[in-house]
Amino acid sequence: MKRVVVTGLGAITPIGNNINAYLNGLQNGVSGANLITRFDAINFKTQFACEVKKLQPRRFS
């Protein structure tokens, strides 16, 4: 039997960028889908996506 050690948890998702926000979003039925904001999607058939918001990638480097 193999053993596994979990040393931490993380989440970067459209409904939260940490475990607490993510779990809260899941428990409250929050949808990550919304209108696209990162570029002008007017010429595309689909104009919604699940974008990650408020991400500060420099915190992880």
N, C-alpha and C positions, 0 to 999 in steps of 0.2 A: 504494500500500500504506500503510495507517494503522499508526501505532505506539502502543503502550500502555505506560505506566509503572506498575508496581505499587509503591506506597509503603508498604504494610503489609498485614498479614493479621490478621483477628480472628475469633473464634468465640464465640458464646453459644448453647450447645446443652444438651440433657438429659444428654449424656455428658461434658461438659467446657466450661468457660467461658474457655478460652484455646486457642491452637493446639496446644500440646504435649499437654494433657489430652485434647483432642478427637481428635487423631491416635492417641494411645495407646489411647483407648477404641475407635476404629475398628479398629485393628490387633489388639486383644484380644477383639473380638466383644462388647463391652459393650452392653447394651440400655439405652435411656433410659426404657423403660416401667416403671412401678411403680404401686402404689396411690396414689390421689389424696390429697394431704396438705394442700392449700391451703384446702379447705372440706369439709364433711361431705357425702359423695356417697352416703349410704345409700339415698336415694330415687331414685337414678338406675340405669338398667340397666347402664351401663358404669361401673366404679369404678376404672379405671386410666387413666393418661395419661402423657405425656412432659413432665414439669414441669422447668423450668430450676431447678436447685438452687444454693444458695450465691452467688447473684448479688448484687453490691453496686453498684447503679446509680449511686450518688453518685460512684463512682470515674470515671465517664465524663462527668460534667457539668463 
